[in-house]
Amino acid sequence: MTRRDGDTWDITEGVGRTALGVATARAWETASERPLFTDPYAQLFLDATGDQGLELSPERRRSITDYAAARTKWFDDFFLSASAAGVSQVVILAAGLDTRAWRLPWLSDSVIYEVDQPKVLSFKTSVLDTSDAQLSAKYMPVPVDLRDDWPHALRAAGFDHNEPTAWSAEGLLPYLSAAAQDRLFEQIGLYSARGSRIAVEAFSPAFFEPENVARYRERSGAPHELWYMEERTDVAAWLCAHRWDVTSIDAVDLMSRYHRAPASDDDPPALSMFVEGRLL
Ligand SMILES: C[S@@+](CC[C@H](N)C(=O)[O-])C[C@H]1O[C@@H](n2cnc3c(N)ncnc32)[C@H](O)[C@@H]1O
């Protein structure tokens, strides 16, 4: 699949399939001996599509799972901390098959908006509706493309820009062009009340260099022609310049924090940073 403006996808196609890839890693982690989190629904999505996952060596599978596990845990902790601080409006951008709305113990008055492409969200809710998954918060799917007027769709679903929001962008930015990424953050800024929080998986310029993409493709077999290979705005710097108080941790340090450090220096994770911001 070559990327173009306005392209769309189902869960088994192009960018949609990447959500299944992450669900696969979460299913592997859940079935492991000492999981960092459990996602009892991840396997349901794989069963529903008959997805067999990629043929990978045990080392490669371990390294993909470790990265996805550390990332999932970091975003889980972000939402739990925002919730503990009383932020009850949540927007998960590019939610894919993330099941935090069902897995985490939310404040009872929380409202969780999930934004993603229509077919991805309808696949997800159709699978969860036929499972025993229970929500402890109000759930609002917002089926819209993040390159379109998604704030309009979010407001139509009940989002209140006067309330602080906990936003997340996990596994999203490489699938947006540099210009679309800039627009996304401008819109987030516009719709964030004081006290809002944000968690972003961001990528260093080296991530988008052809050499890294080739290495990544060779190791994971994943379809990285889906990424927009462009120089782009540094997310942490942008947030700092727009009144967000920012902290960040690099992927290797995060994985080490969770005792999931990469096995060797030859096998670094995706040159990513985990950036958290709080709007002053
Ligand atoms: C790698 S998956 C990550 C999903 C989820 N955040 C997770 O970590 O499990 C990428 C997701 O981004 C969504 N996505 C990418 N570009 C998008 C766009 N322009 N509009 C809406 N969703 C988009 C895809 O549909 C897919 O669900």
The ligand as a Gaussian input file, in Angstrom:
#p B3LYP/6-31G(d) Opt

LIG

0 1
 C        0.473000       1.015000      15.016000
 S       -1.264000       1.202000      15.228000
 C       -1.300000       1.761000      16.931000
 C       -2.652000       1.572000      17.560000
 C       -2.713000       1.850000      19.056000
 N       -2.397000       3.221000      19.378000
 C       -1.814000       0.898000      19.803000
 O       -0.729000       1.321000      20.243000
 O       -2.175000      -0.260000      19.917000
 C       -1.583000       2.706000      14.312000
 C       -3.029000       3.158000      14.383000
 O       -3.082000       4.484000      13.892000
 C       -4.280000       4.628000      13.170000
 N       -4.094000       5.763000      12.264000
 C       -2.997000       6.026000      11.524000
 N       -3.215000       7.122000      10.768000
 C       -4.470000       7.547000      11.044000
 C       -5.264000       8.601000      10.568000
 N       -4.825000       9.448000       9.646000
 N       -6.511000       8.750000      11.071000
 C       -6.977000       7.883000      12.009000
 N       -6.266000       6.846000      12.490000
 C       -5.030000       6.684000      12.010000
 C       -4.432000       3.289000      12.469000
 O       -5.733000       3.061000      11.984000
 C       -4.006000       2.334000      13.563000
 O       -5.086000       1.937000      14.347000

